[in-house]
Amino acid sequence: MVSEKRKIYWKKYYAENHAVRDAYNKKYTEEHPEERKAYTKKYREMHRQEANIYGKKYYKEHSCKIGTYGKKFREELKEEVLTHYGNGKLQCVFCHDTRIHVLTIDHINGKGGEHVGGNRIKRRLNGKELYRWLRQNGYPAGFRTLCMNCQVLAYRKNMGADIEIWDWNQPHIFNGPFIGII
């Protein structure tokens, strides 16, 4: 049994020397990544039930804050990616529409799912998954920011549809009523 004096001593010692311990732990983790990974995996397996209980309790107490942080992160990620592919501006590269809720990422070559490769199952990425993939892969070429109207028109034009395309330099803002939408 550890005495109270000893507990107080170690608590004070750790509080005073946390920077040294943190630096040592960081250095050790960088020098021994496989050992650290194995230790972490073993620890998580041994304490899975405790972690699940703690995680559920934490989520229940902080669910509003967690949801707010997640939404803010997704909005910032979307803005960052759309700005990058909008030639440095948050706008459609054709019509220059700046309303973020209508802006999307377009695959220039029209092959939406083919950029996902490797050993993963090929599937289409969309929304936050696509934005995250683009950022993690260093913003690869072959994408651009388009508004939904320009994206649909570009798709139909690529499919060989004989459509009349309006002036790409004029924003196409819908001012009419949304009939049939509840």
C-alpha positions as MATLAB code, in Angstrom:
seq = 'MVSEKRKIYWKKYYAENHAVRDAYNKKYTEEHPEERKAYTKKYREMHRQEANIYGKKYYKEHSCKIGTYGKKFREELKEEVLTHYGNGKLQCVFCHDTRIHVLTIDHINGKGGEHVGGNRIKRRLNGKELYRWLRQNGYPAGFRTLCMNCQVLAYRKNMGADIEIWDWNQPHIFNGPFIGII';
ca = [
       0.000    0.000    0.000;
       1.345    3.404   -1.005;
       1.331    5.953    1.767;
      -0.397    9.309    1.429;
       2.929   11.157    1.686;
       4.265    9.132   -1.233;
       1.138    9.841   -3.331;
       1.456   13.581   -2.675;
       5.170   13.492   -3.562;
       4.603   11.759   -6.918;
       1.650   13.945   -7.792;
       3.789   17.044   -7.190;
       6.748   15.505   -9.068;
       4.635   14.690  -12.144;
       3.058   18.148  -12.138;
       6.465   19.846  -12.046;
       8.118   17.584  -14.645;
       5.337   17.012  -17.177;
       7.181   18.856  -19.966;
      10.235   16.600  -19.600;
       8.054   13.476  -19.584;
       6.080   14.668  -22.608;
       9.292   15.334  -24.553;
      10.648   11.887  -23.642;
       7.395   10.166  -24.626;
       7.280   12.014  -27.960;
      10.898   11.119  -28.736;
      10.363    7.473  -27.765;
       7.232    7.260  -29.930;
       9.106    8.676  -32.924;
      12.054    6.311  -32.436;
       9.986    3.159  -31.750;
       6.756    3.458  -33.780;
       6.122   -0.298  -34.087;
       6.572   -0.928  -30.353;
       4.279    1.988  -29.541;
       1.670    0.762  -32.007;
       1.769   -2.767  -30.529;
       1.536   -1.416  -26.977;
      -1.400    0.820  -27.867;
      -3.239   -2.053  -29.561;
      -2.667   -4.365  -26.583;
      -3.739   -1.669  -24.111;
      -6.940   -0.948  -26.042;
      -7.820   -4.646  -26.183;
      -7.287   -5.012  -22.438;
      -9.319   -1.903  -21.595;
     -11.981   -2.014  -24.303;
     -14.937   -2.258  -21.938;
     -13.730    0.652  -19.793;
     -13.114    2.758  -22.891;
     -16.590    1.999  -24.235;
     -18.222    2.989  -20.966;
     -16.161    6.191  -20.771;
     -16.853    7.019  -24.435;
     -20.615    6.592  -24.039;
     -20.639    8.680  -20.885;
     -18.519   11.406  -22.488;
     -20.703   11.489  -25.620;
     -23.867   11.712  -23.540;
     -22.477   14.653  -21.563;
     -20.927   16.469  -24.548;
     -23.034   15.453  -27.568;
     -24.058   19.029  -28.362;
     -20.442   20.236  -28.334;
     -19.263   17.223  -30.377;
     -21.926   17.851  -33.019;
     -21.027   21.535  -33.224;
     -17.302   20.795  -33.624;
     -18.036   18.185  -36.297;
     -20.233   20.559  -38.260;
     -17.657   23.358  -38.030;
     -14.876   20.989  -39.184;
     -16.925   19.785  -42.182;
     -17.806   23.357  -43.202;
     -14.174   24.507  -42.976;
     -12.970   21.448  -44.915;
     -15.541   22.043  -47.667;
     -14.602   25.726  -47.913;
     -10.874   24.884  -48.065;
     -11.269   22.278  -50.831;
     -13.721   24.306  -52.916;
     -11.461   27.360  -52.670;
      -8.457   25.335  -53.820;
     -10.254   23.937  -56.864;
     -11.951   27.288  -57.560;
      -8.562   28.750  -58.549;
      -8.029   30.307  -55.136;
     -11.558   31.701  -54.833;
     -14.686   30.207  -53.333;
     -16.668   30.239  -56.574;
     -17.746   28.231  -59.605;
     -14.964   28.281  -62.216;
     -17.506   28.817  -65.048;
     -20.215   31.180  -63.823;
     -18.456   32.558  -60.707;
     -21.411   31.754  -58.422;
     -20.234   32.185  -54.810;
     -23.068   30.543  -52.867;
     -21.318   27.735  -50.971;
     -24.461   25.619  -50.638;
     -24.624   25.169  -54.442;
     -20.901   24.612  -55.031;
     -19.586   21.086  -55.608;
     -16.475   19.256  -56.743;
     -16.537   18.101  -60.358;
     -14.306   15.432  -61.891;
     -12.979   17.066  -65.046;
     -12.700   13.784  -66.938;
     -16.141   12.636  -65.758;
     -14.899    9.420  -64.137;
     -16.014    9.997  -60.563;
     -15.029    6.768  -58.842;
     -11.820    5.896  -60.629;
      -9.536    8.014  -58.462;
     -10.045    5.616  -55.546;
      -7.543    2.849  -56.004;
      -5.071    0.682  -54.158;
      -6.320   -2.249  -52.128;
      -9.549   -0.510  -51.182;
     -12.879   -1.418  -52.651;
     -13.571    0.970  -55.482;
     -16.558    3.110  -54.596;
     -17.643    6.641  -55.201;
     -16.666    9.196  -52.615;
     -18.894   12.174  -51.994;
     -19.276   15.035  -49.575;
     -16.925   15.056  -46.612;
     -15.308   11.768  -47.664;
     -14.294   13.249  -51.025;
     -13.116   16.523  -49.451;
     -11.035   14.617  -46.910;
      -9.580   12.330  -49.620;
      -8.623   15.321  -51.768;
      -6.826   17.052  -48.903;
      -5.062   13.882  -47.727;
      -3.804   13.235  -51.259;
      -2.371   16.722  -51.744;
      -5.153   18.113  -53.949;
      -4.570   16.016  -57.084;
      -5.289   17.431  -60.538;
      -8.465   16.500  -62.403;
     -11.012   18.317  -60.239;
     -12.670   21.731  -60.283;
     -15.293   23.678  -58.355;
     -18.635   23.985  -60.143;
     -22.085   25.016  -59.045;
     -24.776   22.365  -59.484;
     -26.215   24.058  -62.587;
     -22.860   24.125  -64.378;
     -22.112   20.574  -63.271;
     -25.370   19.246  -64.713;
     -24.840   21.146  -67.953;
     -21.241   19.939  -68.248;
     -22.366   16.350  -67.605;
     -25.113   16.531  -70.229;
     -22.735   18.138  -72.715;
     -20.138   15.380  -72.086;
     -22.842   12.753  -72.633;
     -23.475   14.205  -76.093;
     -26.711   16.025  -75.377;
     -27.474   18.847  -77.771;
     -28.134   21.560  -75.220;
     -27.983   25.287  -75.418;
     -25.579   26.619  -72.817;
     -26.031   30.118  -71.482;
     -23.261   32.606  -70.999;
     -20.874   30.960  -68.516;
     -19.707   34.360  -67.314;
     -23.138   35.346  -65.987;
     -24.295   33.913  -62.639;
     -27.532   32.001  -62.985;
     -29.504   32.813  -59.859;
     -32.957   31.327  -59.524;
     -35.380   33.963  -58.280;
     -38.648   32.109  -58.879;
     -40.798   30.147  -56.424;
     -39.900   26.548  -55.546;
     -43.045   24.892  -56.862;
     -43.640   21.333  -55.744;
     -40.988   21.346  -53.005;
     -42.311   20.857  -49.515;
];
